[in-house]
């Protein structure tokens, strides 16, 4: 069984088209970002403040990857294999917090993770920085704690990533199929909210989610992002090989939704 799983994983990596390798700062969270999806983040940890400064200074994107507590990187929760490149659309600072609006761009796989210079504050070596009421030490103080022999001064995880070639966009029949999935889900929401038929029809046709259904490669991911909140299914969609596989996953979720009624 293990052998065939290994073969399947090996062939999957060979068949799935990749672009060139690149190093990306990684924002590792219990969250999944999909291509074309817009999300907002609050940045307050010193490691991610440093990462944000680096990205804004150089005008670079970062990778958002779901955390994997079984994969430790210098005692931090490490990243899962698949992630999504994030472009910063807007940034503002309020007090000691940074707020950013991001949009998902290219999907990627991580070939190698590079560990941050320091472990988390929960590690015994960092006990003197005991976090109190969400107050963290400043970046300059932490940088002084980095061992002289450490190869990097970065407090965040980075990764050597291979970008996955964009999937082909949906054809007209697939766009219609996705539209029907969206209507079915929203119709059931309307029933729960006791929305009358006329109001529902106007609501669904004017819904922003319907405007996302087109031939662009990111469209099916952006729509899935608006429909689905479960992290496991979002991760499966992020890792999907093509539009057909995403459609299968969406239909499976639709069936589950029907069974719960």
Number of C-alpha atoms within 10 A of each C-alpha: 5 7 8 9 10 11 11 12 11 11 11 12 12 10 9 12 14 17 12 9 15 13 17 22 25 27 23 23 14 13 16 25 28 30 25 23 19 19 16 14 11 14 18 15 18 17 20 21 19 15 22 22 11 16 17 12 9 9 10 14 20 21 27 26 27 25 20 16 14 10 13 13 16 16 16 22 19 22 27 17 17 23 29 26 25 28 21 20 12 11 15 11 11 7 6 11 13 17 15 18 16 22 20 25 20 19 24 25 21 22 14 13 19 18 21 22 20 23 18 17 16 14 14 11 11 15 11 9 17 15 13 8 6 8 12 16 13 11 14 9 10 18 14 10 12 18 12 9 6 11 11 13 16 21 22 22 24 23 20 18 26 22 21 19 15 18 15 12 17 22 13 12 9 18 18 14 14 22 18 12 17 21 17 14 14 17 17 15 13 18 12 10 9 10 15 10 12 8 10 18 15 10 14 16 12 11 12 12 18 15 12 19 22 19 15 15 17 24 22 27 24 21 23 25 23 15 16 13 12 11 14 13 18 22 19 15 24 22 20 17 18 17 21 12 13 21 19 12 18 20 13 13 14 15 11 11 12 12 8 6 7
